[in-house]
Amino acid sequence: MTLSRTTRGLRAAALVVVLALLAAACGGGDDGDDTGAPDSGGSETTAASGEPTPGGKVVYGLEAENSGGWCLPEAQLAAAGMQIARSIYDYLTVPNADGEYVPYLAKSVTPNDTYDEWTIEVREGIKFHDGSDLTAEVVKNNLDAFRGAYPARHPCSSSSYSTTSTPSR
């Protein structure tokens, strides 16, 4: 098969353009830093230059917006928002290596024979960030908020159940 002079010229030009694009993509500027680390663009000092000081700010990015804040009954969390919420909130139970839920903040979670009533015993000594205690009343209030017992809050659950609280013995 014989190619015309025009077709050969176009192919040669296309090859030159592709090679130029490849060369440009593989190249880069030399900032004189041979460490291989990306340029931070700032004048921050390293950790070895002194003692850490409290304060400052943390800037982070999420792949999606979260609406409704971080209060779980009102929040509409994207996947990254759920990861952040997991770092803020602890759970009454957590899955173990076998996929079974075991007590975490709860000391025990025990159903009755028909599984329509559950007793949650809360561990002693657990405190919130403000120093207040985790109590049965706090757990009850959170479960009530979850199911929509408070008019100002949106329910997270459509199932109906009731909660009662008894103080620790």
PyMOL commands that set and color helices and strands:
alter all, ss='L'
color gray80, all
select helices_A, chain A and resi 5-26+47-49+79-88+136-147
alter helices_A, ss='H'
color red, helices_A
select strands_A, chain A and resi 93-95+101-103+106-111+118-122
alter strands_A, ss='S'
color yellow, strands_A
deselect
rebuild
show_as cartoon
